[in-house]
């Protein structure tokens, strides 16, 4: 089956995955509609390039789910900026990192976060989460971020000592960004997907293994 036919025969599945993903990530109605339009456009861009990447090594539903989740990550980074845990959350441990993300990035409350966190941290209690939340720094939910390639072209005022130091940091950042992009670009597509699922989507090795239907050791 060619890419277009495969897409057209699975439109209902794709719609269902989009709705589920948007609902699970608590996108409001406006963002959910915008995200849905973005996903559909991505699926048909460049002569159905995304669909043509499906090689049949997993169920098509699994493939679509992973693709839509990756698109949501890109969508959120584009509109909200990439999320980074605070130093205090990192110091307090994995539970604090996950809680901070749910509270300050996703806008959830303690009651909503508790059942989500218990799946990964069975020891979590409401009292424990409240104590951790009280120690976390205030974070703004939405930040303006730019792509690495755009950051290289940012101008700055060099009239102060602080600006000079900022320029030095920018120069170092540019070199590191370039090296990182080159290193990632040299990885096979499968390895890039695994890294994204593990460290950006925060899936466990077991979850990735089940989703892609490959052995955990591999």
N, C-alpha and C positions, 0 to 999 in steps of 0.2 A: 504494500500500500504506500503511495507517495505521501509526502509531507502534508499537502493540502487536504487530501482525502482523510488522512489520519486525524488531522485537526478537526475537520468538519464532523467526523463520526464520533468525536469525543467532546463536543462543545458542552454538553450537559455536565460531563465530569469536570471540565475545566471551570465552568461557572460555579459548581458546587465547591470545588477546592478553593476558589477565590473567596467565596462567601465565608467558608469555614475559617480560612486564614485571617481574613479581615475581622471577623467576629472574635476569634481567639485572641487577637492582638488589640482588641478594643478600639478599632478605628471608628471615628464618628461617621455619620452618614455621608457627609461631604467627602471626607478622606477615602472612605470605602469605595465610593463611586469613582473618584479620581484614580485610585489604585487599580480598580477593575479595568478601567479604560487603558491604563498604562500597560497592564499585563496583556490584554488582548492585542494591543498594538505591537508589543514585543514579540508575541507569538507569530505574527505575520510579517514582521520586518525582514528585509533581505531574503525574500523568497522562502519564508518559513525556516530560517536558519536554526532557530531554537528547536523546532520539531525534528529537523534533520539530524540533530545530535543524538536522538534516541536510537540506541543500538540493539534494543531488545534484551538487554542483560538483566532487566528488572521488569516488573509489571509497569505498564504505561501509567497507571494511576500513581504509583510510587514516584516515577519520573516527574510527572506533573506536579505532585506535591512538593518535591524538593525544589523544582524550578520556581514555583510560585513563592516558596519561602525565601529563596535567594533573591527574587525580585522584590519582595517586601523589605528585606534587609537593605537592598540598594535604595528603595523608595524612602525608607526612614532616614538613612544616612543623607540622602539628597535634601530632604525637607527638614530634618531635625538636627543633623550633625551626628557624627559617630559618637557612641556613648563610651565613656571611660569611667571605671570605678574610681572613687576618691581614695586618697591615701589612707584615710581612717577606716574605710570599709575593707580595704585590703588587709590592714593590720588586724582587724577583728575576725577575718576569716571568710571562707566561701559563703556561709550563710548570710553574712552582712553584705557581701558583694551582690548576691542574688536579691536580697531584700531591697537594697538601695536601687537596683535597676527597676524593680517592680513599683516602688514607691515614687521615685523621682524621675524616671524616664517614662514609665508606662502610665503613671497617674493612678495606680491602684491604691486601695486602702489596706490596712492591716488585715481586716476580715477577709478580703479577697486574696491577699497574698498568702495567708496561712495555708489553705489547702494546696496551693500550687507548690509552696516550698516544702511541705511535708512529703511530697513525692520524692524529693531529692534529699531532704533533711528530716527523717522521721522523728528526730528528737525535738524539733521545733515546737514551741508553744506560743500562745498569744502573748503571754507575759514576757517571754524571751524576746519576741520580735519588738514589743514596745520598748524594752530596755535598749535594744540595739538601735532602733529608730531614733531614740532620744540622743544618741551619741553621734549620729551621722550628720555631716554638715549640710546646710541648706543648698539645694541645687536648683538651677533653673531648668525646667522641662525642655524648653526649646532653645537651641543655640544656633548661631549662624556659623556654618563651616564651609570650607571650600575644598575642592578636589586638590590632590597633591600637585597636579600639573598647573592648576590655577594659582596655587600658593607661590610657585616659583616666580610669578610675575608681579606679585604684590609690591606696591611702592610704599616707601616710608619716609618720614621726616628725619633727616640726619643731623638736625641742629642741636641735639642734646646728647649727653653721654649715654643715657638709657637707649636712645635710638641706635647709637653705634653698637652697643652690646646686642641689641635686637637684630641688627644687621648681621653680626657675627653668628648669632644663633640661626638666623635664616639661611646663611650660607652653608652651615653645617647640616641643617635640616634638608636642604636641597640635595647635598651629596648623598646623605643617607637615603632619602626618598628615591633617588635615581638608582642607587645600588639595590634597594629593596625591590623596586619594580622589575629591574633586570633579572634578579634572582627568581622572583615568582614567575616571571614570563617564561623562564627556561624549564619550569616544572611541567610534567604532562598534565593534561586537562583533568584526569582522574585525581591526581595528587592535589591540584588546586581546589577541587571540589571537596576532598576530604579535609583539607586544612580549614576551609570556610565553614563546613558543617561542625567541625570540632571546636574551633576557637572563636568564630563569630556567631554561629547559631547556638553554640554551647551544648551540642548534642553529645551524649556519652559514646564511647566506642561501641557499646552494645547496641545503642539506638541506631547508629550509623550502619552497623553490620546488618541489622534487621531491615533497615530501609533500602539499602543497596543490594541486599541478598548476597553478601560476601562474608567469608569467614572472618571472625574477629582478629585472628592472628595475622591474616593478610592485610 
